[in-house]
Amino acid sequence: MTESQRERSLSFGSEAAAYERGRPSYPPEAIDWLLPPDARDVLDLGAGTGKLTTRLVERGLDVVAVDPLAEMLELLSSALPDTPALLGTAEQIPLPDNSVDAVLVAQAWHWFDPEQAVAEVARVLRPGGRLGLVWNARDERMGWVKDLGRIIGHENAQFNDAVTVPEPFVDVEHHRVEWTSYLTPQALIDLVASRSYCITSPADVRTQTLDEVRELLTTHPALANSTGLALPYITVGMRATLGD
């Protein structure tokens, strides 16, 4: 990881509240696909403010959340006070060997050192355990979402095809779900404000970006005078099983 990437990966703490307000959750179908059918103990690695953690806890699972940023975990713990929330990284997971049935990573694998992360995930998983990765990507086939991409950068729902999970993981599979997130205009601004490139941009660039999003909200025919937005997503998942 370059120094610039590291800076971006650790930048979210300063915008933790905007992250929680603006970022979407994950569709139930995608989460069901990631989880092994007999999972009980699950690690949400890179949990952030708990977007995925909440969905896992709702399923009655015993969940541990791990993230390197105290500001993110503070928000997670305020919403999920009974869920263990530990400071840690994918390269040094603060859990014992063979302690979980599944490790899920939402919107974060690209921030990890893959070689070290794979070794650590394999260490904490029980034999036959599952590693599940998931990302939300905006579906830019709609007019205003494509215009948003021109302002803040386009997203590619195929980018995770380049992600590989090496041995000892086997049976790698991929999955896609199309769904819609409903949010307020302010939540869209928060979503953009919580993106790492926006957080780490010079103040004038950040201000200009957010001003352009506000202008889009007030001038685009599909958005003007709207109190609620429908933002389409493609959620891409990847799962693999810990081999012998």
Secondary structure, DSSP 8 states (H G I E B T S, - for coil): --HHHHHHHT-GGGGHHHHHHHS----HHHHHHHS-TT--EEEEET-TTTHHHHHHHHTT-EEEEEES-HHHHHHHHHH-TTS-EEE--SSS-SS-TT-EEEEEEES-GGGS-HHHHHHHHHHHEEEEEEEEEEEEEE-TTSHHHHHHHHHH----TTGGGG----TTEEEEEEEEEEEEEEE-HHHHHHHHHTSHHHHTS-HHHHHHHHHHHHHHHHHSTTTTT-S-EEEEEEEEEEEEEE--
